[in-house]
Amino acid sequence: MKSKLAIITVLVTIAIGLPVKAEDTRIKNRAQVVGALADAECLVKYGKLPKEKVYEMIRFYINDHPQLIAAYSWALVSPKAKTLVKKLLPYQGFDCTGLMLSEEEADRLMLPYLK
């Protein structure tokens, strides 16, 4: 009886834990893609690279990181993703290599759009 209870406990723990991890991964991947798209928009905005070149680089990056394909597909069609990219632009530095925000500030700004 104790062994059955232990097995059931393990199975329930796994069953409950998997969706949380999947959700965390999905949000992390979406954040990574949206951040890359914000970097891309910044590079185009400041004339550092032409739009076609920047988006070609993103496509190569996505192809090299297949775990981001779903997040990239989401970002291309989601109004939330497009809005978030626009909201992130003021927080980009002139070098366009990331956000000038603390991790807590970035989470507070981004999380509502990534779910």
N, C-alpha and C positions, 0 to 999 in steps of 0.2 A: 504494500500500500504506500509506504514512504517513497519508494522509487517511482511510482506512478505520479505521485504528487510533485516530486522534483522535476520529472519530465514535463508535466503540464505547466509548472511554473516557468521553466525555461522556454517552452513554446509560446506561452502568453507574453513573456518578456520580449522575445524576438518579434512576435507579431505586433506588439505595441511600439517597439523601438524602430522598426523599419520605416513606417510612414514619417516619423519625425526626422530621421536621417535623410530620407528622400526629399522632404520638404526643405530641409536645410541646404541640401545639395542643389536643388532647383533654384532657390533664392540666391545662393552663392554664384551659380553659373549665370543667372540673369544679371546679377550685379556686375560680374566680370565683363559680360557682353555690353551692357549699357555703358559701363565705364570706357570700354574701347570705342564705342560709338561716340561718346562725348569727346574723347581724345581726338577722334577723326574729325568731328565737326569743328573742333578748335583749330586743328591743323589747316583745315580748309579756310576757316574764317580769317586766320592771320596770314594766309597766303604762303604757308610753308610747303605745302604739297597740293597738287591738283586733286580734286574730288575723286576722279577715276582711279588714281594711283593709291589713295588712302583706302578706298573700299576694296581694291584689289588685294592690298596687304591684309585687310581684315578677312577676306575670303580665304586667303592662304592660311592665316592663323586658325580660322575655324576648321579648315580641312585637316590641319595638323593636330587639332584638339577636338576630336569627334564628340566628346562629352558636352561640348558647347553648342552643338548643332540645334538641339531643341530650343535652347535659350535664344539663339540667333534668329531662328524662325519666328519665335514669339516676338522678339524685339522689332522685327521688320514690319509686323502687322498690328502690334498692340498700341493703341492710343496712349496707354499708361507709359510705355517705354519711350515713345516719342516725346511726351510731356516731360518725362524725367531727364532725357538728354538735354532738353532746353533749360530745365531748372539747374542742371549741373554746370552749364557753360560759364556762368559768372564766377564759379569757384575754381575754374581752370587757371593755372599760371600761364604766363606768356610762352613757356616752353611746351605747353600742352602735354605734359607727361603725368598727369594725375591731378587729384583734387587737393586744394588747399583747405582741408577740413580735418578735424580730428575724426577718429573712427566713430565716436559716439555721435557727432554731428552728422556724419555721412549716413550712419544707420537711421537716425531720426528723419533725415530728408528722404532717403531712398526706400526704406522698407514699405511704406504704404503703396508704393508704385510697383513693387516687385512681387507682390502676392497675387 
